[in-house]
Amino acid sequence: GNSVTQMEGPVTLSEEAFLTINCTYTATGYPSLFWYVQYPGEGLQLLLKATKADDKGSNKGFEATYRKETTSFHLEKGSVQVSDSAVYFCALSGSGGSYIPTFGRGTSLIVHP
Amino acid sequence: DTAVSQTPKYLVTQMGNDKSIKCEQNLGHDTMYWYKQDSKKFLKIMFSYNNKELIINETVPNRFSPKSPDKAHLNLHINSLELGDSAVYFCASSQPLGQGGDEQFFGPGTRLTVL
């Protein structure tokens, strides 16, 4: 079956540091890949997505590139802010004829001033 | 102009009670979902409806029963609540699966506490 593996958190950084949150997946075919963000006390919201190999999704300074050869979709940001503190979820859908979404376990990011 | 709304936001109740959570979306989507998020933030899909028809039913106790009166609403009824049901429940919607329906739109969540 499909699966998504994210690095365990929490990830703790100082403001303006570089962020990487690793995400790898197992799936058949060519799934769509997503990063969702959950701010404290809120629901998840889409941060960025990529629908085919080598696509780069980007939003709010965050980027992730769909790497088919390494089955990865790592999230990066060059300079984090305190307001980026949240839980980040990697997800996929559309694999092997199944559109049941598969989420990773989430990675908590804490950014200190 | 809330896209996906849930009520109530907080629900505190005793073991053994029956409770319902309501969800409404105004995005015109055909597909709606219920997710359960535990204290470690792990997100598990419970049910999905497409145009009022059940299409995903993961391994969930029979005490949980979804109901979709129309495609804009998906309610969750829980019978005989147990301590382990304490969690945050999220409703979500999307375009139909397999028709570009990949992005999920989530509600703000309902925090259920069973005492």
Boltz contact constraints between the chains, C-beta under 6 A:
constraints:
  - contact:
      token1: [A, 32]
      token2: [B, 102]
      max_distance: 6.0
  - contact:
      token1: [A, 42]
      token2: [B, 108]
      max_distance: 6.0
  - contact:
      token1: [A, 43]
      token2: [B, 90]
      max_distance: 6.0
  - contact:
      token1: [A, 43]
      token2: [B, 106]
      max_distance: 6.0
  - contact:
      token1: [A, 43]
      token2: [B, 107]
      max_distance: 6.0
  - contact:
      token1: [A, 43]
      token2: [B, 108]
      max_distance: 6.0
  - contact:
      token1: [A, 43]
      token2: [B, 109]
      max_distance: 6.0
  - contact:
      token1: [A, 44]
      token2: [B, 106]
      max_distance: 6.0
  - contact:
      token1: [A, 46]
      token2: [B, 103]
      max_distance: 6.0
  - contact:
      token1: [A, 87]
      token2: [B, 41]
      max_distance: 6.0
  - contact:
      token1: [A, 93]
      token2: [B, 102]
      max_distance: 6.0
  - contact:
      token1: [A, 99]
      token2: [B, 97]
      max_distance: 6.0
  - contact:
      token1: [A, 99]
      token2: [B, 98]
      max_distance: 6.0
  - contact:
      token1: [A, 100]
      token2: [B, 56]
      max_distance: 6.0
  - contact:
      token1: [A, 103]
      token2: [B, 43]
      max_distance: 6.0
  - contact:
      token1: [A, 105]
      token2: [B, 42]
      max_distance: 6.0
  - contact:
      token1: [A, 106]
      token2: [B, 41]
      max_distance: 6.0
